[in-house]
Amino acid sequence: MVKVCLTGRCTSIHPTAQNGEPAHYVIQVELDRNVSRTRGPYDIQLLVPVELATLIEEGLPVVVTLEQDGG
């Protein structure tokens, strides 16, 4: 099992439209430590359902956990 926790700050939240309605939101997070600055002004970008995006606020700290179970 692999578990990676990343801390940073939400820099942007914006909707993606489908038939004129928000289908998902794109959340951009700038990590506390420099992973890669070659991609843009954010380190990771998440596509989340509208219900989850309403829980996140731009400018506040966030923790992103990536977990993978190999078996």
VOLOVO-698956 format. One record per residue (C-alpha): residue in three letters; x, y, z. Coordinates in pm, whole numbers, plus 50000, padded with zeros to 5 digits. Each point is the difference from the previous one (the first is absolute). Layout:
! residues N
alaXYZ
...
This chain:
! residues 71
met500005000050000
val501195034849912
lys498675031650165
val501155035149909
cys498755030950187
leu500595033949839
thr499345033450166
gly499455032949824
arg497595028249933
cys497005000649768
thr500775026149737
ser496994996849771
ile496574983949975
his498045002149676
pro497144980449841
thr500034979349685
ala496715002849814
gln497884972449854
asn496775010449824
gly500295034550157
glu500184986450357
pro503094994150218
ala500844962949970
his503245000350200
tyr502375025150150
val503735002449939
ile501945006450320
gln503595011549968
val502384995450293
glu503435015650041
leu502024976550218
asp502075011950296
arg503144985049855
asn501145002949643
val499134968249809
ser500095014649651
arg499655035649877
thr500064990149632
arg496234994349978
gly498605033850105
pro499065020550306
tyr498744968850181
asp501514966450085
ile496914977949980
gln496585003349844
leu496954980150115
leu496694994449822
val497334995950269
pro496194997850011
val498095032050076
glu499024987250347
leu503644996150104
ala501155032849845
thr497605019450222
leu501954987650304
ile503315015249883
glu500845037050026
glu502515018149782
gly503025013350190
leu499734975750292
pro502394971350079
val499124965249873
val501374964950042
val499794976049708
thr500454963150074
leu500754975149723
glu499704963750100
gln500534968449800
asp499534964550120
gly501964975549788
gly498194968850103
